[in-house]
Amino acid sequence: MLVCPLTLELLLTDSPAEQKGQPLTPQTSKTSSVPLKKCEPIDDERTVTPQRLKWELHCRKSSMNSSAEVVVIKVFPSSVVSNPKMSWIREGELNLLERISANILMAGPMPKHVAFIMDGNRRFAHKKNMERHDGHMQGFNKLAETLLWCKHLNIPEVTVYAFSIENFKRSKEEVDGLMELARQKFEKLLEEQENLEKHGVCVRVLGDLNMLPLDLQQVIAKAVIMTKNHNKCFLNVCFAYTSRYEITNAVREMASGVEQGLIKASDVSEALLSECLYSNNSPNPDLLIRTSGEVRLSDFLLWQTSHSCLVFQSVLWPEYSFWNLCEAVVQYQLNHKSIQKARELHLEEQALQQLEADCACVAEHLQHQGNGKPADAQRRQEALRHYTTAREARVQDFLQSLKRKRDSFFTDLCSETVLT
């Protein structure tokens, strides 16, 4: 048992020598003293994890004088020791107040798909005098925690903006660090196969993965294929992604389909473009949340969020809380009726535009067949039905071809991994 008065000295370890467990010299140690109000027994094997950094603490006692003892706590960076919070899928329950609040929220309309712009990792690191890499690590830990909250709120699908194509313009050191962090996280995901199956989590990665290092592409491909048949909840990770690039790629796919004769130029439509996006397997987000106080979308899901509730919150992403998420859900509920009405009107307008386009194509075809003579109403209706059926069949064949192409990209990457 420790004797009062007691001082706690924290030795923040940075040197390679200390990482190996060797004593710090006076020149290499950084010491701060914090008085303790109570005497508590301290187990030498006890592990303490401060909120600011996920550190593993190793304790030992050192006699200072006859009236006091000092506990010297050697603090090793989380990159040196194992971190149990690196898991993607967390287990845990809400506390009583959180459960009550969640039940009240779930009595109203809930978003089925929430998108996050996880902004503020670097500012958080600067605020806490941390390395940028540690800020990004804290951001990942917050993502895992947020996924747990979404699970308790019965939100089955989450999309996150993990890495923008614009992020490649950052310093080489930071980009390399983010690539390594992503590699570690997806490798960790592969180790959690049993847990992913238990919760039915399907992981999708949206973006141009050709921009990434090959080994990272291969790890991502394994994770995508491993979880592709899970269907209880969905996590979409936008990596090497921007919305403008996604839309451009969709247009390029349609142009290629026309060139190959899979579809006609007249088949190109707003609905078809939506089906050619990376996110074609997901419904559009009901709610988009951006943290850190920025009030712009930064080229994220521009097409998909045209009828979504947008919520901008000032909190930095690593400091995000369950209550911040609840606040955003309340904003969605307050605007739910207007959002649903806008979506319904848009679908009606989209269907009308498609009908008008089909009628125009049929009228041109009949005019050409009849040498300029107008066709009767019955003939026009029959021709319209025939044309619509043929168009839908062409479009479905084209989309199936596009799906096979995208699936083979991941399959080929996994095959390369086996060969190497």
N, C-alpha and C positions, 0 to 999 in steps of 0.2 A: 504494500500500500504506500502511495506517495504521501509525503509530509508537507503541510502548508508552512510558510508561503511557497507557492510553486510558480515557476516560469516555464513556458513552453517555447522552445527554440526551434525554428524551422530552418533546416539547411536545404536550400533549393539547389538541387544537383544539376550541374550542366557539364562538368568535365568528363572526358572519357574514363579517367581513372575512377571517378565516383560511380559511373555506370557499372563498373565491374565490382562495386562493393568495397572499394578501398577508401580509407579515411580521407576527408578533405583537409587540405592544408589551410592555414589562415588566409593565404592569398586567394584561394579559389572558393571559399565559402561565402555565402550571402546569408546573414542572420537577422531575424527579426524576433523580438520577444513579445509574447502575449501573455499577460497574467490570467490565471484561471481562478474562477470564483469558488469552485468546489474541488475537493479532493476526490478523484475517481481512480479506481484501479485500472491500469493500462496493461493489457495483454500484449506481450512482445509480438504475437502473431496477428494482432488486430490489423485489419485493413480499413483505412479511412479514405473516402472519396469526396473531396471538396467540390462545390458546385462550379467554381471557376475553371478548374482543370480536373480532368479525370486522372488523378495521381494515385499511385500505390504507395502507402506509407509503411516503412519498417522502423519500429521503435526500439530504443535502447536507453537505459538510464545511465546518467553520469553524475557522480558526486561533485558538488561545487563547494560546499562548506558544511559545517556541522548543523546548521539550522535549515537548510533547504536542499532540495535536489532538483535537477533539471532533466527533463525528458528531451533528448535530442532525436528529432524525427528526420530521417533521411528521406527525401522526396525524389522519386525517380520519374522522369517524363513518361507519359502514357505510351510513347513510341517504343519505350524500352521494355515495358511490362505488358502483360496481357490485359485486355480491357473487356470485361464481360458484357459491356453495353454496346459492343460493336454489332450485335445481332440485328438483322432486319426485322424479324418478327418477335415482338416482345410479348411476354405473358404478364398479366397483372389485371387488377380490378380498379375501378374508380372508387374514390372514397365516398362516404355517405352523402355529403353535400353535392359532389359531382354526379352521383347516381340520381339524386332527386332532380337536379337541374336537367340531366339528360332525359329523364322520363317526361318532364314537362315539355321540353323541346320536341320530343318525338311524338307528342300529341298533335302537333301541327305538321304541315307539309315539310318533308325533309329532302335535301338534295341527294340525288343518287350518284352524282359524279361531281367531285370537287377538284379543282386545279390550283396548284400553288406555285407562285413565283417566290422561291425561297431566298429572299434578298437580305443582305446585312451581315453575312459571315465575316467579311473583311473588316467592316466597321466595328463589329463586336470584338474581333481580335485586337484592333487598335485600342478600343475602349478598355479592355482588360489587360493591355500590355502583353499580349500573346503573339506568337508567330502566326502568320496567315494560315499556314497548314493546320494549326491547332484550331483556328476559327472554323475552317471547313470541316474538321473532324467533329466539332461541336454541332455544326449544321446537320451532319449526317445523323448524329445521335438524336437530334430534335425531330428529324424525319421519322425515325423509327418510333419515337414516342407519339408523334402525331398520327401515324398509321394505327396505333393502338387506340387512340381516342376516336378515330373514324370508325373503327370496328365496333366500339361500344355505342356509337351513335347510329349504327346500321347504315353507314355510308359505304356502299360496296365498291366504288371505283374512285381512284385518286390518280391524278396526273401531276408530275412535278417537272419543273424546268431545272434540270441538273447542270447542263453545260451548253451554252450558246455557241454557235459558230463564231460569233464576235469575240468570245473569250479566248480564241486562239491568238488574238492580238495582244494579250497580256504578256508579261515577261516569261521567258523560256523556263525560268526556275519555277514560277507559279504554275504554268501549264503542265510541266513535267510532274510537279507535285500532285496536281489534280488527276492526271492520268494514272499515277501510281495509287492514289487513294481509291479511284474507281476500280482499278484492278483488284485491290485488296478487298473491296466491298463485294464485288461480284464473285470473287473466289470464296468469300465467307458465305455468300448466298448459296453457292453450290454445296456447301457443307450442311446447309439447313434443309435438305430435301425432305426429311421426315416431317419437319415442322410446317413446311410449305404445303405438303400433301394434307396434313391434318387440318389446316385452315383453308385449303383450296385456293391458294393464292396463285394467280396467273401474272407473270411479269412480262411486260412488253417493253422494248426499247425503240423509241421513235427518233429518227434522224438519219443522216448520211454516215453510216458507220465506216465507210471507206476512208474517212478523214482521220480515223483513229489508228493507233499502233496495232499491228496484226495480232499480237498476243492478247490485247484487250478485246479486239473484235471476237476472238475465239472464245474467250471466257464468257463474254456477253451472249454469244450464240448458244453456248451450252446451257446457260441459265434460261434463255428464252425457250429452247426446245424442251428442257426438263419440266417446265411449268405450263406448256401451251395447252394441255388438256384440263387444267384446273379451271373451275368456273364459279367459285363462290365469291371471290373478290379479285379485283384487278388493280395492278400498279403499273402505270405507264411512265417510263423514265425518258424524258426528252433529252437526248445526248447528241452533241454535234448537230444541233437543231436551230433553225429559225423558221418562222411562219412563211416568210416570203420565199425562202428556199424550198419549203414544202410545197407551196402552191405552184412555184415554177416547175418543180419536179412532176407534179400532177399533170400540168399542161403538157409537159414533155412526154409523159406516158400516153396521154390521149393522142397527141400528134403521131407518136410511134404506132399506136393502134390503127389510126387512119392510113398511115403509110403502108402498113402490113396488110391492109384490107380486112382487119378484124372488125372494125366499125366504120361507119360513114361519117363524113364531116357533119352531117345534119344530126347525128346522134350525140354530138358534144353538147353538154348542158351543165347547168349549175349543179344538179343532182349527181351527174356523172363525175364532175370534178371532186365533189365531196367524197365519193367512193374511191377516188384515186389518191387521197391524202394518206399520210402515214397512219392517221388516227381512224381509218375507215371502220375498224372493228369496234369502236366505242361510240356511245351516244355523245352528243355535244355536252360540255360541262354545264351544270346548272349554276355553279358558283365558282368564281375565280377570285383567289385571295392573293394579294401582294403585300409583303411586309416591308419594313424599313422606312416607310413614309413616302416612297416614290409613287407617283400617280401616273404611270405609263405602263404599257404592256410589254415594251422591249421586244417586239417581234415574236410574241408567244401566242399561239392559238388564235391568230387574228380572225381567221375564217370561222372557226368553231365557236367563238364567244360572242358572235354578233347579237345573240339573244340570250345572254347569260347575265347573272347578277355579278357585278364587279365590286369588290370590297378592298379598299386600300387602308392598311393599318400601319401605325407608326412604329410598332415594336420591331426590334431586330429579330431575324429568324431564330438564332440560337436561344433567344429569350421568350419565344412563343409559348403560350400557355393554353390549357384546356379552355380557359375563360375567353381568350381571344378567339378561339374557334367557335365557341358558343355565340359570341357577339356577331361573328360573320354569318352564322346560320340564322340568327334572328333577323339580320338585314335581308337575307334571302326570303324568309317567310313573310316579311312585310311587303316585299315586292313580287311575291309568287304569282298572284293573279295577273298582274300586268305582263309579267314575263311569259306566262302560259298563253295569254291572249295574243301576244306578239308572235309567238312561235306558231300558233294555229293559223293566224293570218298569213304568215310567211309560207307555210306549207300549202295553203289554198292557192296563194299567188303562184307558187312554184308549179303546182299541178296545172293551173290554167295556162301558164306559159308553155308547158310541155304539150298540152292539148292544142294550143294555137300553132306551135311549131309542126306538130304532126299533121294538122289540117292543111297547113301551107304546103307541106311536102306531097300530101295526097292530091291536093288540087292541081299542083304542077304536073304530077304524074298523069292524072286523068286528062288534063288539057292536052298533054303531049300525045296520049293514046287516042283521043277523040278528035284530033286535028282541029283543036280550038273550040269544039262544040261543048257546051256545058253538060255535065252528067246529072242524072236525076238524084233525088235525095237518098233513095235506097242504095243505089250504087255507090254513092259517096260514103255512106255508113259502113257498108261491107268493105270497101277499100280501106277505110280508116282502121277498122278492126284488124284487118290483115296486116296493114303496115305497122300498127302498134305492137302486135304480137311478134312480128319479125324483128322490129327494133329492140324490143325487150330481150329477145333471144340472143341477138348480136351482142348487146351490152353485157349480158350475163356471161357469155362465152369469153368476152374480152376481160371481164373482171376475174374470172376463174384463171385465165392465162396470167394475169398480173399477180394473182395470189400465189400461183405455182412458182413464178419467178422470184418473188420475195421469200417464199419458204425455202427455195433451193439455195438462196444466198446463205441462210443460217445453216442449212444441212451441209453445204460444201465447206463452210468454215469448220464445222465439227469434224468432217472427214479429214480435212487438212491437219487438224490437231492429232487425230489418231495416227496418220501417216508419219508425222514428225515425232 
